[in-house]
Amino acid sequence: MFMSLKRHERENQAMVAAHTRLTEAILNHMSQGMFLIDANDKIQPPMSQAAAPLFRQRDLTNISFAKLLQPLVSERTLIALCAELAQWRAEPLQPDAPPRILHRDLDVRLPKSDGSFDTGHFAFDFHRTDVAGQPGSCLAWITDHSELVQQTRELDDAHAQLAAQGAILRAILRMGRARFAATLQRTDESMTAIHAILKKPAREQAAFRNKLEETLDEVSRIRREGSTMQIVSLESAARRFEDSLHELRGRNTLSGSDFLPLAMQLDELFSELALLQSLTKTATATATTAPAAPADAPNVPMTQNGTQILAAPKFFAQAADVPPLPGAEAAVPVELPRAAPAGSLEHTLTSLAEHIALEQNKSVSLHCRGLHKIPPAYVRAVKNVAIQLIRNAIIHGIESAAAREAAGKPATGLLHILFIALPDGTFELRFQDDGCGLDPEQIRNVAVSKELISAESAAAMRDRQAIKLIFKAGYTTLAESGTDMQRGAGLALVRRYVSDSGGKIALASHLGSETRFRVSLPAIARQGADATAAAAEHAAPLEDTAPAAAAEPSIAADAGPAAMPDPAKVA
């Protein structure tokens, strides 16, 4: 009997050991994250080996589920999910009822070592378990759908573009090429009018109200034109803009800051128009059934999309043919100001700079080069970085007109943006302003007052290290407010955008003279033989930028422009 009991005991132990090995093998080879959440909301084994790396953690044991999700989702999402999960876990288990699974899809922000984030999409499935002494326990299964969601969104964008092109073709066939082109031209004129209206200076409530009503009239006209052409995307963008204007109309008082967000919505409208004009060029090539022009119609030069080409006034040509007077020196060619194409990134940034300068009662001039060479993969990142740098430069760097004139500078501040493709296939975005520069001592003092670093650490920092503190989240020299810029998020966002693109950012500054940023972006897979053909053409430095000197010079106030340091790299 004794030997029989021992034999059964050894068999049970062997079976338990086999089950344990099988469970470990399954957990170690699962691509999904899986763990147990106990009755106290603590994460406990069993746990798949993929669970911790999925959340960029080393170990999840005894971490509360709410604390695990807190840095990954918004506060509103976290509160809603935790409340839903608690209510679901509190429901009594029915013996004969099928297991009920709680499913949630969440967009998450995954932290990186440098303080930035990767975006992802996780699917959470919660299964109730019957653990003795722990009612309300559940198993959590997490699946990373980030790549699938990204592909789906790209496919949706492609479908939307195809649908827009089909709508354009149908509109051309229905309206005729000339009428469609005229409608498109009126839309372009309305957008130009909105841009001019928003640039008007205003200080009193009556002026703000007048700007609002004039803008609303033009936006309503664009919405009607979009409805006439049956272009849903344009009509929808105009309607959203219109709704924002109606919301402003309902406010008791208006200020310049209320109009600043409208610049971004105007950018959306310009983008829709630019896409519309681009797709129209393709769609008109297949609109072979468009009505032919009458035989007696005048021979007017037209573009491919049916827009009349206006000839330059004759006196320009006559003036060009007049020979110079004897003994007079040859005229130096003057490059006339070039208007950025509507809907282009340059147009968006220029409009934004003008609006911010108007709000800050300053005068700035933004010069852009090479933005049309940005690869599609980097357009969004470059746009986000440039917006934040422009805001930061105008609010913090560019002085008032009176202060600039007192310092011997032109009253109008200069901002330069340059995007270049380098011979090795990488890219650089360079930004420069001729403002007041960065004061390392002031930066140290502000960082200490914001408790971003200790006084001892600040005192031990060299100037080149100190100026990098402006990239820390929460660093700002402005008073507390509700805007991202005044919470100190502007340059922290720049750092995040650059890091998410796999790039690096560097900066250099000369106190009282200028500040420069250089964003280096890695090479990407590009098609066509012109991958690096534009590198030599656009590899010139920013205009009037002083040459960089040898390593480790200081950023002292008396350093001359030629002694500017190499940009201090930010990890």
Secondary structure, DSSP 8 states (H G I E B T S, - for coil): -HHHHHHHHHHHHHHHHHHHHHHHHHHHH-SSEEEEE-TTSBEEEEE-TTHHHHTT-S--TT-BHHHHHTTTS-HHHHHHHHHHHHHHHHS---SSS---EEEEEEEEEEE-TTS-EEEEEEEEEEEE---TT-TT-EEEEEEE-HHHHHHHHHHHHHHHHHHHHHHHHHHHHHH-HHHHHHHHHHHHHHHHHHHHHHHS---SHHHHHHHHHHHHHHHHHHHHHHHHHT-HHHHHHHHHHHHHHHHHHTSS---HHHHTTHHHHHHHHHHHHHHHHHHHHHHHHH-TTS----TTS----B-TTS-B-----HHHHHHHHS---TT--------------TTSHHHHHHHHHHHHHHHTT--EEEEEESGGG--HHHHHHHHHHHHHHHHHIIIIIS--HHHHHHTT--SSEEEEEEEEE-TTS-EEEEEEE-SS---HHHHHHHHHHTTSS-HHHHHH--HHHHGGGGGSTT--SS---SSTGGGT-HHHHHHHHHHHTT-EEEEEEETTTEEEEEEEE------STTSSTTTTTT-S--TT-----SSS----TT--GGG----EEE-
